[in-house]
Amino acid sequence: MQRKGFAAKSPPEPDSSGFVDAHDGTRLYWEAFGPKDAPPMVLTDGIVCNGTFYWYLIRYFRDRMRIVRWAYRGHGLSEAPADYRNLTMDDCIQDLWSVMDHHGFDSAVHIGYSLGVQILLDAAHRRPQRFKALILVAGAPGRPLDTFHGNTFLRSALPVLYSLVLGNKEGVTKMWQTLVPTNLIYFLATLTELDGRLIDRELLMPYLEHLAGVDLELFLTMLASAAEHDARPYMSTLKKPTLVVGGTNDTFTPFFLSEEMYEAIEGAELLRVEGGTHTLPIEQPDLLNLKVEDFLTKKGLLGDG
């Protein structure tokens, strides 16, 4: 399947895009939106995501912020590392610094979605001077497989899935690529994981096409690192303006995780999205965008446009 820079219908056209070399030589794709002299905003995505859930946010803020979205290793147009041992959360944090350095951002407003939340929490602990504020959307502070669907089943199943993929990678990949980008999977997802009444189907289907093209070995290797990574010990030390956003019907990262971050981070604000699922940024984009706008305005971090 053809890999794309942004997984969505009519993706927002970047003002510039390109690649930056990571610490091990892996080439990472980035794209930038908005005036170069506007306040910087960096978007860190979820695992196996490729911009889809930032579609509305980019369109809303691109006139007032210099927005940079980057893709994880092996995601979108970013290269996979030569050595799959370089798919750790530490590698992701180092990649974030590489992207920021490339754009000359000493600090920025950071938005993290899903896996991006725990990466940003750790990164903000390591280099707080590089953060003006954190906006943490539909994520866990760490060890996400311990709470996925409110249980540890996926953690237990991960070694089995990994062995299955390695044992028959070609066959499993072919089945995955055939099944995932279909109306059936979309229909099942609307019944179990997301609110199909609120989502533009034509926006989400390109995400399923992207998901189908992800290297399953790469995905599971990265997921295994995330499963053992935990930024909880750092939350109480954060002193940066923080907005936590969670959906009450999120089964991937249940809402109590958002409450946990809100309570642990000094001065944090919480947006409780009633009925919101893990895809809340594209289910209720107006609510999210207006809250982010209000948060950044109060902190004096929003550009004039």
RODREN-251762 format. One line per 8 residues: their letters; for each residue x, y, z of C-alpha. Coordinates in steps of 0.1 Angstrom, whole numbers, plus 5000, padded with zeros to 4 digits. Layout:
! residues N
A> X:Y:Z | ...
This chain:
! residues 305
MQRKGFAA> 5000:5000:5000 | 5012:5035:4992 | 5023:5054:5023 | 5011:5090:5026 | 5021:5121:5045 | 4987:5126:5061 | 4959:5100:5065 | 4926:5119:5059
KSPPEPDS> 4904:5130:5031 | 4914:5164:5017 | 4944:5167:5041 | 4954:5202:5051 | 4980:5215:5027 | 5013:5222:5046 | 5032:5254:5040 | 5063:5233:5040
SGFVDAHD> 5074:5197:5046 | 5105:5176:5047 | 5127:5152:5066 | 5151:5154:5095 | 5177:5128:5104 | 5172:5112:5138 | 5201:5103:5162 | 5206:5069:5144
GTRLYWEA> 5201:5082:5109 | 5164:5073:5105 | 5147:5099:5084 | 5116:5114:5100 | 5089:5132:5081 | 5075:5165:5093 | 5051:5191:5079 | 5045:5226:5090
FGPKDAPP> 5015:5249:5089 | 5010:5286:5095 | 5031:5317:5097 | 5068:5312:5105 | 5068:5340:5130 | 5037:5327:5149 | 5041:5310:5183 | 5052:5273:5178
MVLTDGIV> 5030:5243:5184 | 5042:5207:5180 | 5018:5178:5175 | 5028:5143:5187 | 5005:5116:5175 | 4993:5083:5187 | 5008:5050:5177 | 4998:5038:5142
CNGTFYWY> 4983:5073:5136 | 4992:5096:5108 | 4976:5130:5114 | 4940:5120:5111 | 4930:5131:5146 | 4947:5165:5142 | 4927:5173:5110 | 4903:5198:5126
LIRYFRDR> 4928:5213:5150 | 4953:5221:5123 | 4927:5239:5103 | 4914:5258:5133 | 4948:5271:5146 | 4970:5273:5115 | 4965:5311:5110 | 4976:5318:5146
MRIVRWAY> 5003:5292:5154 | 5033:5277:5136 | 5022:5241:5138 | 5046:5213:5132 | 5033:5177:5130 | 5058:5149:5127 | 5055:5111:5121 | 5069:5083:5142
RGHGLSEA> 5094:5059:5128 | 5078:5037:5102 | 5046:5058:5102 | 5034:5078:5072 | 5064:5089:5052 | 5090:5084:5081 | 5115:5057:5076 | 5115:5026:5097
PADYRNLT> 5148:5022:5117 | 5174:4998:5103 | 5174:4982:5137 | 5140:4975:5152 | 5155:4977:5187 | 5154:5015:5180 | 5116:5017:5185 | 5115:5026:5221
MDDCIQDL> 5098:5055:5239 | 5133:5069:5245 | 5138:5069:5207 | 5105:5088:5203 | 5116:5114:5227 | 5149:5119:5210 | 5131:5122:5177 | 5109:5149:5192
WSVMDHHG> 5141:5169:5201 | 5154:5164:5165 | 5122:5178:5150 | 5123:5208:5174 | 5159:5215:5167 | 5154:5213:5130 | 5128:5240:5132 | 5147:5261:5157
FDSAVHIG> 5121:5258:5184 | 5137:5263:5218 | 5103:5257:5233 | 5067:5252:5221 | 5032:5244:5230 | 5030:5206:5228 | 4998:5186:5220 | 4999:5149:5225
YSLGVQIL> 4972:5125:5214 | 4969:5089:5228 | 5005:5075:5230 | 5018:5111:5225 | 5005:5118:5260 | 5030:5096:5278 | 5058:5106:5255 | 5052:5143:5263
LDAAHRRP> 5050:5137:5300 | 5084:5120:5300 | 5099:5146:5277 | 5086:5175:5298 | 5103:5159:5328 | 5136:5156:5310 | 5137:5190:5294 | 5110:5213:5309
QRFKALIL> 5126:5243:5293 | 5113:5231:5259 | 5077:5232:5270 | 5055:5263:5271 | 5024:5242:5278 | 5011:5206:5275 | 4977:5196:5261 | 4971:5159:5267
VAGAPGRP> 4943:5144:5247 | 4928:5109:5252 | 4960:5093:5266 | 4974:5074:5294 | 5004:5085:5315 | 5020:5051:5310 | 5017:5013:5307 | 4986:5017:5284
LDTFHGNT> 4981:4979:5280 | 4974:4976:5317 | 4942:4997:5313 | 4931:4991:5277 | 4894:4983:5279 | 4897:4984:5317 | 4917:4952:5319 | 4951:4936:5313
FLRSALPV> 4940:4912:5285 | 4960:4929:5258 | 4991:4929:5279 | 4988:4891:5283 | 4980:4887:5246 | 5009:4908:5232 | 5036:4880:5233 | 5012:4857:5215
LYSLVLGN> 5004:4883:5188 | 5041:4890:5184 | 5049:4853:5179 | 5021:4850:5155 | 5033:4879:5133 | 5070:4867:5134 | 5059:4832:5126 | 5040:4841:5095
KEGVTKMW> 5045:4878:5088 | 5036:4876:5051 | 5004:4858:5057 | 4992:4878:5087 | 5001:4910:5069 | 4981:4901:5039 | 4951:4892:5060 | 4955:4925:5079
QTLVPTNL> 4958:4946:5048 | 4927:4929:5033 | 4905:4932:5064 | 4912:4965:5080 | 4904:4991:5053 | 4868:4979:5048 | 4833:4991:5055 | 4829:4960:5078
IYFLATLT> 4857:4972:5102 | 4844:5007:5101 | 4809:4995:5110 | 4822:4973:5138 | 4842:5002:5152 | 4811:5024:5153 | 4794:4997:5173 | 4821:4992:5198
ELDGRLID> 4849:5019:5199 | 4837:5052:5184 | 4806:5073:5179 | 4797:5068:5142 | 4769:5095:5145 | 4795:5122:5151 | 4824:5111:5128 | 4828:5119:5091
RELLMPYL> 4832:5085:5076 | 4852:5099:5047 | 4876:5114:5072 | 4882:5081:5090 | 4885:5056:5061 | 4919:5070:5051 | 4931:5063:5086 | 4920:5026:5083
EHLAGVDL> 4939:5025:5050 | 4970:5039:5067 | 4965:5014:5096 | 4964:4985:5071 | 4998:4995:5057 | 5016:4997:5090 | 5044:4971:5095 | 5029:4948:5121
ELFLTMLA> 5063:4938:5136 | 5072:4975:5139 | 5038:4983:5155 | 5041:4955:5181 | 5077:4962:5189 | 5069:4999:5196 | 5038:4989:5215 | 5058:4965:5237
SAAEHDAR> 5081:4995:5247 | 5051:5016:5254 | 5036:4989:5276 | 5066:4990:5299 | 5070:5028:5299 | 5055:5048:5327 | 5056:5086:5332 | 5035:5086:5363
PYMSTLKK> 5065:5093:5386 | 5071:5126:5368 | 5036:5141:5369 | 5038:5157:5403 | 5070:5175:5393 | 5056:5192:5363 | 5052:5230:5366 | 5040:5238:5331
PTLVVGGT> 5005:5249:5322 | 4986:5217:5314 | 4952:5209:5299 | 4940:5173:5301 | 4913:5161:5278 | 4894:5128:5281 | 4862:5112:5269 | 4839:5094:5293
NDTFTPFF> 4833:5066:5268 | 4869:5061:5258 | 4877:5023:5260 | 4913:5026:5248 | 4924:5051:5275 | 4896:5051:5301 | 4886:5085:5315 | 4899:5077:5350
LSEEMYEA> 4934:5081:5335 | 4926:5117:5325 | 4914:5123:5361 | 4946:5108:5374 | 4967:5132:5354 | 4946:5161:5363 | 4949:5154:5400 | 4986:5147:5399
IEGAELLR> 4998:5177:5378 | 4998:5209:5397 | 4974:5236:5383 | 4962:5213:5355 | 4928:5219:5339 | 4905:5191:5328 | 4881:5189:5299 | 4856:5161:5304
VEGGTHTL> 4840:5152:5271 | 4807:5136:5278 | 4802:5105:5256 | 4836:5111:5240 | 4855:5080:5228 | 4891:5076:5218 | 4884:5094:5186 | 4870:5125:5203
PIEQPDLL> 4892:5150:5184 | 4872:5142:5153 | 4839:5135:5170 | 4836:5168:5189 | 4862:5190:5173 | 4845:5223:5180 | 4844:5216:5217 | 4881:5206:5217
NLKVEDFL> 4892:5235:5196 | 4873:5261:5216 | 4887:5247:5249 | 4923:5247:5236 | 4918:5282:5223 | 4905:5294:5257 | 4934:5277:5275 | 4961:5292:5252
TKKGLLGD> 4945:5326:5254 | 4944:5326:5292 | 4981:5316:5292 | 4991:5342:5267 | 5003:5316:5242 | 4980:5321:5213 | 4991:5340:5182 | 4971:5369:5169
G> 4965:5355:5134
